[in-house]
Amino acid sequence: MIPVSANQFLLSEKVAALPVNPCLLAEKHGVRLLSFDEFCEYYRTTPRQLEQKYNRDGFALVDGECRMILYRAALDAAQLRWVLMRELCMLLYSGRVEPLLPQNRQGRDRRRKAGPGAQELSRLAEEILCPLPIAHLCGVATAAELALLCGIPLDRAQERMLELRIARRKGGMFRLEEELELLAQFAPFISDYTAERLQKAEKLRRYRDADVDY
């Protein structure tokens, strides 16, 4: 079981704006970020070998006391944000991170049994990057807008938008104390975001209503 919720994570890390910046969070927790090419300059391997052995987009690795997240440099910004957040959750809350040096079979088995699974941690990363209470108050109406607000891939935004619509119908948000605390923490950002949306909507309305001379 993961020891924190996404709301608790955002509160404890004092995140107060979207999109969440996993690079700053990694730096705060002493986690190095390296592209595959940068990693291969120091270790005798190739990007191709890394992709085949681990994950083609990115993965977490431990070398003694050094914790690292390696990533494919060709990823676009949204996909990179997702990969970095997912792997940071792996480092912070899982005992399943691969060591750089081989371990004996008994050591590997112990690591697999420890900590929450990859699916749980991916879900945590998704909720951290795309907190539905904040998205709701920002008034997002489409998956594309949600993807832009949170800086996440469109396919993941589509899934979260479906969840947001269900939550809106059920009225299940802002029942927890931590959700209200999160609202207070994000209040300046929400205010700025909604004001900007209103300004854009007003400009669009004026453009549509304007007389056009042919």
C-alpha positions in Angstrom: 0.0 0.0 0.0 1.3 3.5 -0.9 1.8 5.6 2.3 0.5 8.8 0.8 -2.3 9.9 -1.5 -1.8 12.3 -4.4 -3.4 15.1 -2.4 -1.1 14.5 0.5 1.9 14.4 -1.8 1.0 17.7 -3.4 0.4 19.3 0.0 3.7 18.0 1.5 5.7 19.1 -1.5 4.0 22.5 -1.5 3.0 22.2 -5.2 0.8 25.2 -5.9 0.5 25.3 -9.7 0.1 23.1 -12.8 1.7 21.6 -14.6 3.6 19.8 -11.9 7.4 19.9 -12.4 8.9 16.5 -11.7 12.4 17.8 -12.4 12.2 20.1 -9.4 10.8 17.3 -7.2 13.5 15.0 -8.3 16.2 17.6 -7.4 14.5 18.1 -4.0 14.8 14.4 -3.2 18.3 14.0 -4.5 17.4 12.0 -7.6 19.6 12.5 -10.7 18.0 12.8 -14.1 20.0 11.4 -17.0 19.2 10.8 -20.6 20.2 7.4 -21.9 23.0 9.0 -23.9 24.3 10.8 -20.8 24.2 7.6 -18.8 26.1 5.7 -21.4 29.0 8.1 -21.3 29.7 6.9 -17.7 28.7 3.2 -17.9 29.6 0.6 -20.5 26.4 0.2 -22.2 24.3 1.6 -25.1 20.9 3.2 -25.3 19.7 0.2 -27.3 20.8 -2.2 -24.5 19.0 0.0 -21.9 15.8 0.0 -23.8 15.9 -3.8 -24.3 16.8 -4.6 -20.6 14.6 -2.0 -18.9 12.0 0.3 -20.5 12.2 2.1 -23.8 11.0 5.4 -22.4 12.6 5.6 -19.0 13.2 3.8 -15.7 14.6 4.2 -12.2 17.9 2.8 -11.2 20.0 2.7 -7.9 23.8 2.6 -7.8 24.8 2.4 -4.2 23.5 5.5 -2.5 22.8 7.2 -5.9 19.3 7.2 -7.1 18.7 7.9 -10.8 16.0 8.2 -13.4 17.1 7.5 -16.9 14.9 8.7 -19.9 14.9 8.7 -23.6 15.7 12.2 -24.8 13.4 12.0 -27.8 10.3 12.0 -25.6 8.0 15.1 -26.0 7.5 17.3 -23.0 4.2 15.7 -21.9 5.4 12.1 -22.2 8.7 13.0 -20.4 6.8 14.6 -17.5 4.7 11.4 -17.2 7.8 9.1 -17.3 9.7 11.2 -14.7 6.8 11.4 -12.3 6.1 7.7 -12.6 9.7 6.7 -11.9 10.1 9.2 -9.1 7.1 7.5 -7.4 8.9 4.2 -7.9 12.0 5.6 -6.2 10.2 7.2 -3.3 7.6 4.5 -2.5 8.7 1.1 -4.0 11.3 -1.5 -3.1 11.2 -2.8 -6.6 13.8 -0.4 -8.2 16.5 -2.3 -10.1 20.1 -2.1 -8.7 22.8 -1.2 -11.2 24.9 -4.1 -10.0 23.6 -7.7 -10.2 22.3 -9.2 -7.0 21.9 -12.8 -6.1 18.5 -14.5 -6.6 17.5 -14.2 -3.0 18.1 -10.4 -3.1 16.1 -10.0 -6.2 13.2 -12.0 -4.8 13.1 -9.8 -1.7 13.0 -6.6 -3.8 10.0 -7.9 -5.8 8.0 -8.6 -2.7 8.6 -5.2 -1.1 6.4 -2.1 -1.7 3.5 -1.3 -3.9 3.3 -2.5 -7.5 4.0 -0.6 -10.7 0.3 -0.2 -11.4 -0.4 1.5 -8.1 2.5 3.8 -8.5 1.6 4.7 -12.1 -1.9 5.6 -10.7 -0.3 7.8 -8.0 1.8 9.6 -10.6 -1.3 10.2 -12.8 -3.2 11.6 -9.8 -0.3 13.9 -8.8 0.1 15.3 -12.3 -3.6 15.6 -12.9 -5.4 16.4 -9.6 -9.1 16.3 -10.4 -10.3 18.8 -7.7 -8.0 21.5 -9.1 -9.0 20.6 -12.7 -12.6 20.9 -11.7 -12.2 24.4 -10.2 -10.2 25.5 -13.3 -13.4 24.7 -15.3 -11.8 22.4 -17.8 -14.3 21.1 -20.3 -12.3 18.8 -22.7 -9.5 16.3 -22.6 -7.4 18.6 -24.8 -7.8 21.4 -22.3 -7.0 19.0 -19.4 -3.9 17.8 -21.3 -2.7 21.4 -21.7 -3.4 22.4 -18.1 -1.6 19.4 -16.6 1.0 18.9 -19.3 0.2 15.2 -19.7 -0.2 13.0 -22.8 -3.7 13.3 -24.5 -4.5 9.6 -24.0 -4.0 10.0 -20.2 -6.0 13.2 -20.2 -8.9 11.5 -21.9 -9.0 8.9 -19.2 -8.8 11.5 -16.4 -11.5 13.6 -18.2 -13.8 10.7 -18.0 -13.2 10.3 -14.3 -13.7 14.1 -13.8 -17.1 14.0 -15.6 -18.2 11.1 -13.4 -17.0 12.9 -10.2 -18.9 16.0 -11.3 -22.1 14.1 -11.7 -21.7 12.4 -8.4 -20.6 15.5 -6.6 -17.9 13.6 -4.7 -15.1 16.2 -4.5 -14.2 18.4 -1.6 -15.5 16.1 1.1 -12.0 15.4 2.5 -10.0 17.8 4.7 -7.0 17.4 2.5 -8.9 18.4 -0.6 -9.9 21.7 1.1 -6.3 22.3 2.1 -5.2 21.6 -1.5 -7.8 24.1 -2.7 -6.3 26.8 -0.4 -2.8 25.9 -1.6 -3.8 26.2 -5.3 -6.2 29.2 -4.9 -3.9 31.8 -6.5 -3.2 29.6 -9.5 -6.9 28.7 -9.9 -7.8 32.4 -9.8 -5.2 33.4 -12.4 -6.2 30.5 -14.7 -9.9 31.1 -14.6 -9.4 34.8 -15.1 -7.3 34.1 -18.2 -10.0 31.7 -19.5 -12.6 34.4 -19.1 -10.5 37.0 -20.9 -10.0 34.6 -23.8 -13.7 33.8 -24.0 -14.5 37.5 -24.0 -12.1 38.2 -26.8 -13.6 35.4 -28.8 -17.1 36.6 -28.2 -16.2 40.2 -29.3 -14.5 38.8 -32.4 -17.6 36.7 -33.3 -20.0 39.7 -32.6 -18.0 42.2 -34.6 -19.3 43.6 -37.9 -17.2 42.4 -40.8 -16.8 44.6 -43.9 -16.5 42.7 -47.1 
